[in-house]
Amino acid sequence: MTTLPDVIGVIGGGRMGAGIAHVFARAGASALVIERDDQAAGQARARLEDGVAKAAERDASMDADALLGRLAVSTEYDTLAAAGLVVEAVPESFDLKVDALTRAERVLGDGAWLATNTSSLSVADLAEHLQRPERFCGLHFFNPVPPSALVEVVLTARTAPELRDRAVEWVTALEKSAIVVNDAPGFASSRLGLAIALEAMRMVEEGVASPHDIDAAMVLGYRHATGPLRTSDLVGLDVRLGIAEYLHETLGERFAPPQILRDKVAAGELGRKTGRGFFEYPPGR
């Protein structure tokens, strides 16, 4: 049976990267987060500590000190040499991801695996920049990572069959469920989730109903855990806009971003992280 590698690297210590490191460390691996500079590394460390503290509040039996002991932060890519798996989790910029992935690949051992946490960009196009594309796949985690149940395993035509099986087993070891999809714009989850979210935004724009009532329709009528507008606020409206623009370019007019989304992003109303999106969020919530 395949187990998790002893050491996991995560490039990027934002909310997603910190969450990914957290769940691998929770499952028993040592997780090393790579950040671009000392300031970002300090912020990533604080984010990891905050995540562990909140997890300990939810589960009194958890050994918070042991979990923190398996989490480290560095600015040096060379420290990834010991990693059996590296997950790239930098912002959704193709160039940023190529830079992070190629820098990691240069220091990884021949037996190590590499993955991207992109939510929409082409995994195959990223693979074209790698020396060993057969050892590369997508591992699309969901925000917030620790409580989320799903991970999308995204395969390209060049992904080794062994990696497909290992990736599913890694997800299972994290006590999450994997779905396996072939590389396509938006994969399965982002494509479906965004289609619903964009239509909900158009309904707000057209005055069909309030954001609260639109979300309630999906929560109460279709048993969604959270409505599409509040989910968009959680993801970040800037992130939603970036994905929508990419899918609009690759899949056509049905993914054209509505003006209300562009206006909110331009106004800095990005959702929960700024305190206002389609809903308002009091400080600390």
FENDA-V993105 format. One record per backbone hydrogen bond with DSSP energy under -0.5 kcal/mol. CO is the residue of the C=O (numbers start at 1). NH is the residue of the N-H. If there is no record, write none. Layout:
co->{CO | CO}
nh->{NH | NH}
//
This chain:
co->{6 | 7 | 7 | 8 | 9 | 10 | 10 | 11 | 14 | 15 | 16 | 17 | 18 | 19 | 20 | 21 | 22 | 23 | 24 | 25 | 29 | 30 | 31 | 31 | 32 | 33 | 33 | 34 | 37 | 38 | 39 | 40 | 41 | 42 | 43 | 44 | 45 | 46 | 47 | 48 | 49 | 50 | 51 | 52 | 53 | 54 | 55 | 59 | 62 | 63 | 64 | 65 | 66 | 67 | 68 | 70 | 72 | 74 | 75 | 76 | 77 | 78 | 79 | 80 | 84 | 85 | 86 | 86 | 87 | 88 | 91 | 93 | 94 | 95 | 96 | 97 | 98 | 99 | 100 | 101 | 102 | 103 | 104 | 104 | 109 | 113 | 114 | 115 | 116 | 120 | 122 | 123 | 124 | 126 | 127 | 132 | 133 | 134 | 135 | 137 | 138 | 139 | 140 | 144 | 145 | 149 | 151 | 151 | 152 | 152 | 153 | 153 | 154 | 155 | 156 | 160 | 160 | 161 | 162 | 163 | 164 | 165 | 166 | 167 | 168 | 169 | 170 | 171 | 172 | 177 | 179 | 179 | 181 | 184 | 186 | 186 | 188 | 189 | 190 | 191 | 192 | 193 | 194 | 195 | 196 | 197 | 198 | 199 | 200 | 201 | 202 | 203 | 203 | 204 | 210 | 211 | 212 | 213 | 214 | 215 | 216 | 216 | 217 | 218 | 218 | 219 | 227 | 228 | 229 | 230 | 231 | 232 | 233 | 233 | 236 | 237 | 238 | 239 | 240 | 241 | 242 | 243 | 244 | 245 | 246 | 247 | 247 | 248 | 252 | 253 | 258 | 258 | 259 | 260 | 261 | 262 | 263 | 264 | 265 | 268 | 270 | 271 | 271 | 271 | 272 | 275 | 276 | 279 | 282}
nh->{30 | 84 | 85 | 32 | 87 | 12 | 34 | 89 | 18 | 19 | 20 | 21 | 22 | 23 | 24 | 25 | 26 | 27 | 29 | 28 | 31 | 8 | 33 | 72 | 10 | 35 | 74 | 12 | 41 | 42 | 43 | 44 | 45 | 46 | 47 | 48 | 49 | 50 | 51 | 52 | 53 | 54 | 55 | 56 | 57 | 58 | 59 | 62 | 64 | 67 | 68 | 69 | 70 | 70 | 71 | 31 | 33 | 35 | 77 | 79 | 80 | 81 | 82 | 83 | 113 | 9 | 88 | 115 | 11 | 117 | 93 | 97 | 98 | 99 | 100 | 101 | 102 | 103 | 104 | 105 | 106 | 107 | 107 | 108 | 112 | 86 | 137 | 88 | 139 | 186 | 126 | 127 | 128 | 129 | 130 | 135 | 136 | 160 | 114 | 116 | 154 | 141 | 152 | 148 | 148 | 177 | 153 | 179 | 140 | 154 | 155 | 181 | 138 | 183 | 159 | 163 | 164 | 165 | 166 | 167 | 168 | 169 | 170 | 171 | 172 | 173 | 174 | 176 | 175 | 151 | 153 | 181 | 155 | 187 | 190 | 191 | 192 | 193 | 194 | 195 | 196 | 197 | 198 | 199 | 200 | 201 | 202 | 203 | 204 | 205 | 206 | 208 | 209 | 207 | 214 | 215 | 216 | 217 | 218 | 219 | 220 | 221 | 221 | 222 | 224 | 223 | 231 | 232 | 233 | 234 | 235 | 236 | 272 | 273 | 240 | 241 | 242 | 243 | 244 | 245 | 246 | 247 | 248 | 249 | 250 | 251 | 252 | 252 | 255 | 256 | 261 | 262 | 263 | 264 | 265 | 266 | 267 | 269 | 268 | 270 | 237 | 274 | 275 | 276 | 275 | 281 | 271 | 277 | 285}
//
